[in-house]
């Protein structure tokens, strides 16, 4: 999520170079604005839907790795 913000993320630590998507900083979203909250809420709802719709498959996958 932070990769989409104007601040970007230092993916190559300890090198302090920050990366963001899209590459143009002016096209990225500002932290704390409505756009960021809307994207976060959308991703959260998608995650809930995905887990609920694939629960048995995910449970089987997790169980296979534990045993």
C-alpha positions as CSV (number, residue, x, y, z in Angstrom):
1,X,0.0,0.0,0.0
2,X,2.8,2.4,0.8
3,X,4.3,1.9,-2.6
4,X,1.2,3.8,-4.0
5,X,1.9,6.9,-1.9
6,X,3.9,10.0,-2.8
7,X,6.5,9.0,-0.1
8,X,7.3,5.6,-1.7
9,X,9.1,2.7,0.0
10,X,12.8,2.1,0.4
11,X,12.7,-1.5,-1.0
12,X,16.5,-1.7,-1.2
13,X,17.4,-1.0,2.4
14,X,20.1,0.0,3.5
15,X,20.2,2.0,0.2
16,X,17.9,5.0,1.0
17,X,16.4,5.0,-2.6
18,X,12.6,5.0,-2.4
19,X,10.3,3.4,-5.0
20,X,6.7,4.1,-5.8
21,X,4.0,3.1,-8.2
22,X,3.2,4.7,-10.6
23,X,6.7,6.0,-11.4
24,X,5.5,9.6,-11.7
25,X,5.3,11.0,-8.1
26,X,2.5,13.4,-9.1
27,X,0.3,10.5,-10.1
28,X,0.6,8.8,-6.7
29,X,-1.9,9.3,-3.8
30,X,-1.3,11.4,-0.7
31,X,-1.1,9.8,2.7
32,X,-4.2,10.4,4.8
33,X,-6.5,11.5,2.0
34,X,-9.8,10.0,0.9
35,X,-8.2,8.1,-2.0
36,X,-5.9,6.2,0.3
37,X,-8.7,5.3,2.6
38,X,-10.9,4.2,-0.3
39,X,-8.1,2.0,-1.7
40,X,-7.5,0.5,1.7
41,X,-11.1,-0.3,2.3
42,X,-11.4,-1.8,-1.2
43,X,-8.4,-4.1,-0.6
44,X,-9.8,-5.1,2.8
45,X,-13.2,-6.0,1.4
46,X,-11.5,-7.9,-1.4
47,X,-9.4,-9.9,1.2
48,X,-12.5,-10.7,3.3
49,X,-14.4,-11.9,0.2
50,X,-11.5,-13.9,-1.1
51,X,-10.9,-15.7,2.2
52,X,-14.6,-16.4,2.6
53,X,-15.0,-17.7,-0.9
54,X,-11.9,-19.9,-0.8
55,X,-11.9,-20.9,2.9
56,X,-11.9,-24.7,2.4
57,X,-9.1,-24.5,-0.2
58,X,-7.0,-22.2,2.1
59,X,-7.7,-24.4,5.1
60,X,-6.5,-27.5,3.1
61,X,-3.4,-25.7,1.9
62,X,-2.5,-24.6,5.5
63,X,-3.2,-28.1,6.9
64,X,-0.9,-29.7,4.2
65,X,2.0,-27.5,5.3
66,X,1.5,-28.1,9.0
67,X,1.4,-31.9,8.7
